[in-house]
Amino acid sequence: MTGLSLHELVWQACQMLLMLAISPALIGLIRKVKARLLSRRGPPIFQPYRELWRLLHKEAVVAETASPLFRMAPYGQFAATWVAAALVPSFATGLMFSWSADLIAIVALLGTARFILALAGMDVGTAFGGIGSSREMLFASLAEPALLMITFTVALLAGTTLLSAIADHLLLQPVGLRISLALCLVALMVVALTETGRVPVDNPATHLELTMVHEAMVLEYSGRHLAMIEWAAALKLTAYLSLIACLFVPFGMATSTDDPVAMAFGLVTYFAKLVGLGVAVAVIEVSVAKMRVFRVTDFVGGAFALASMAALLLFVSRGF
């Protein structure tokens, strides 16, 4: 292996481990900011790490009616989500696996993880697991087309669906203020809140069975299985916020792995963007109430309408 290849491999490994390491801290940051906004002290930012460590050392209790799918699903979902999160450029665009960081591939990986978890929710045969799985797939049937329309819009702008190429295009060829990009940003934020089970679509802290979506699918899990699912949920949130930062705030990203100063600056700016987006999620969750389940379809459908309008505006503007 050449020195250059080893150098690129190290940075790619840093990208993968970075996503794995900071995702629980992002959940802790959101919890802390929400508590402060509600005039409470709140748990420490690093509390999610302790929770994961505790769950990993607990015995996993499995229902008698569970199939092998129930045991394998947490690991399959975690792997698919981790790969999707690792492919999203965070601090640099020229990493070794940047050729595979295609938006359509990332949508497919996240959809695979969702499908695995929905199957696991129905596997044991409990009523709440079936309700959670059906609601999850209902929301996904609207959120995924909206995400694909956002992909189509940015692909029209940059001429490619590769995230690294899109980020390079936005960095090197400023596109200015565009209504289509603003609509895509709002639509992607709605999709992110929906896909990650945040308020107003779902409340990750709720224990009311009739209103749960994500939590209803994982009620039967415990121990290391639950740890994998919770970690995958944190990775999914990190992936979506990183995607927003890559597409709409690419400032500071390094375009070459050969410049250590640029890489260090890219890491600092990425952390700053992730903190800012995490605070924004916390503010949104504190400012609005959870919607009724049957109103969520209108909320997510609005994201698809915004993304479609953005694609239409950009397509028409390119014709002049």
N, C-alpha and C positions, 0 to 999 in steps of 0.2 A: 504494500500500500504506500503510495507516495505521501510526502509530507503535506501537500495541499489537501489530499483526500482525508488524511487523518485530522487535519485542522478543521475541515468542514464537518467531519463526523462528530468532533467534540462539541462544536457549536450546535449541531442538530440534537445531540444528546442533552445539552443544556436546555434547549427549547422544550423537549419532552419532559424532562424532570422538573423544569420550572412550572409548567402547567400542573403537574401532579402535586407540587409542593405548595403553591400559593392558593389553590382553590379552596381549601378549608379556611384559610385566613380571610378570603373574600367573604365567605358566609359569616365569619365572626365579626368582620367590619360592619356588614349590613345590620347584624343584630345589635351591635354596640351603638351605631348611629341612630337606629330606631328607638332604642331605649333612652338615649340622651334627648331625642326630640320629644319623647313622652315624659320627660323630667324624671327618669329612673336611672339608676346607676348602670344596670345591664351587666351581662357576663363579660369576662375578658375576651379580647379578640382571638386569643389562641385556645379558647374553650373547645371549638370543634376538633382540634387535634387530640385533646384528652378524651373526647367522646368516641372518636374513631379508635383510639388505642384501647379503650375499655371494651368496646364492642368486639374488636379483633381477638380479645382474650377471653371472650365469653363463649360458652357452648351454643351451637346453633341447634335450635329445636325445630324439627320438621314434622308437619302433620302426617298422619298415617295415610291420607289419601293423595299425598303429593307424589308426582312422578319424577323421574330423573331430570326433566326439564326444570322443575322448581329449584333443584340444587345447582344446576348449571347456569340458569338465567342471570344471577347477579354478576358472575364473572364475564359472561358474554356481553352483557350491557355495559359493564365497566370498561372492557377492552375496546368496544366500538366507540364509546364516548371519549375515551382517552386518545385514541387515534385521531378522531375528528378534532379534538381540542389541540392536539400537537401539530396538526397540519395548518392551523390558522396562524399566519405570521404575527408575531408579537413585537419583538424588538428589532428584527432584521428581515429583509426580503430575499436575500440570496442564499438561503440555507440549502443543505444537500437535497432534501426532499421537497423543495419548493415546486418542482415540476409536477408533483402529485397533489398539491394543495388547490384542487379544483373545487369551486363552489358547489357544483352539482354532486361531486363525490362526497363532500362534507354533509350536504343535505341527505344523501343516501345513507351515510353512516349514522347520523342522528336518527333518521327514520328507522334504521335497523335496531338501534338500541331501544327506541320507543316500542317497536313491535315485540321485541323479546320480553320487555317488562309487562306489556299488556297480556301476553300469553301466560306469563307467570302469575299474574293477578287472577286469571281465570282457572289456573291449573288445579288449585285445591278444591274449588267448587263452592266457596263461600259467596254469600249474596253481596257483601261489600266489595269483594275483589272484582266481581263481575260488573258492578255499578261503576267502580273506578276505571276499569279497563274500557268500558263502553264510552264513558265520558272522555277519557283520554283520546280515544280514536276519533270521536266526534270533533273535538277541538283540533286535532291534528289534520283532519280532512280539510279544514279551512286554513290552518296556519302554514302547512307545507306548500300549497299553491301560492300563498302570499310570498313565501320565501323564494320560491322559484321565479316569481315575477320580479322580485327585487334583483335576483341573479341576472335575469334577462335585461333589466334596465342598466345595471352597471356594466354588463357585457357590451351593450350597445355603445356605452360611453368610452370604454377602454379597448374594445375590440377583442376581448378575451374573457374567459371565466376563471383564469388562474389568479389566485389572490395576490401572489407576489407581483405579477405583471400589472394588476389593477393598482396596487399600492405604488409601484414605481411610476405608473402613468400619472397618478394624482400628485405625486411628489415632484416629478420632473416637468410635467406639463399642467400647471394649475388651470383648473376648469372654471374658477370663479364661483359666484353664487348661482346656483341652479335650483329652480323650483322642484324639478324632478328628483334631485338628490335630497332635498328637504322632505319631500313626501316619502321617499324610500327610508329615510332615517326614522321618521315617525312610525312607518309600517314595521320596520325591523325591531323597533323598541316594543311594539305591541306583540309581535311574534315572540320575542325573547321572554316577555312576561308570561305569555301563554305557555310556551314550551317548557319553561323552568318552574311552572306552578307557583308564581308569585301573585300577590295582590295586584289587581282586583279579580284575577281569574281564579286563583286558589290561594289558600293561606297555609304555608308550610308548618305553622305552629298549631293548627287546629286539630281537635280530636272529636269533632262532631261528625259522625259517620255519614249523615245525610248530605253534608256539604263537601266532603272530601273528594278529591280527584286522585292526585298522586299518592297521598298517604293511604287511601283505601286499597290500592294495589299492593302495598307492602306491609299490610297489617299482620300477615302471617310470618313475616321474616324476623329473624333475631340473630344475635351473635355476629359472626364474621360475614354472613350473607347480608345482613342489614348494613354492616359497615361498608361493603362494596357498593350497595345501592346508594347510600348517603354520599359517599365519595364521588360516585358517578354523577349525582345530582349537582354537587359542587363543581365538578369539571364541566358539566353542561352549561351552567351559568357563566363560568369563566370563558368558555368557548364563545358564547353569544356576545358577551361584553368585549372580548378581544376582536370578534368579527366587526362589531360597531366601530371600535377604535381603528381597525385596519382600513375599513372602507371609507369612513367619514372623518377620521382624525389621524391621518397617517404621519403627521408631523413628528420628526425625531427618529423615525425608523432608519436603521442603517441599510444602505444599499449594497454594501460589500463587507464580507467577513474578514477582510485583510486589515481593516483599520480598527485597532482596539479602542481608540478614543470614540469613534462613531458607535461602536458596539456598546460601550459603557453608557454613552448618552442615550442610546436607544433603550437600554434597560431602565434607566432612570425615568425617561419620559413614558415608557410603558407602564411602570408602576404608578406614576402620577395619573395617567389616563384611567387605569383600572380603579384607583381610589376614587377619582371623580365620578366615574360611572356607578361604582358601588354606592356612593353617597346619594346619587340621583335616584337609584332604585329604592333606597331607604326612604327618601323624601316622598317618592310616589306612593309607597306602601302606607306611610303615615297619613298622607293627605287624602286618600280615597278609601272608600269602603269596599269590601268584597261584593262582587255582583252576584245576583241570583244565577243559578246554573243555566237557565234557559235564555238569559240575556248575554251570556258569553259569546254565543254564536254571532250575535250582532256586532259585538266588540271585535272579534277576530275577523269577521267578514269585512268590517271597515278597513282593516289592514290590507286585505286583498284588493279592495276597491282603490285604496291609496296607491298601492304598488302598481295596479293596472293603469291608473291615471298617470303615474310617473313614467311608465314605459311608453304610453301613448304620447305624452308631451315631448319626451326626448326623441321619439321616432319621427314625430311631425317636425320638430325643430331641425333635425338633421336633413330634412328634405328641402329646406330653403337654402 
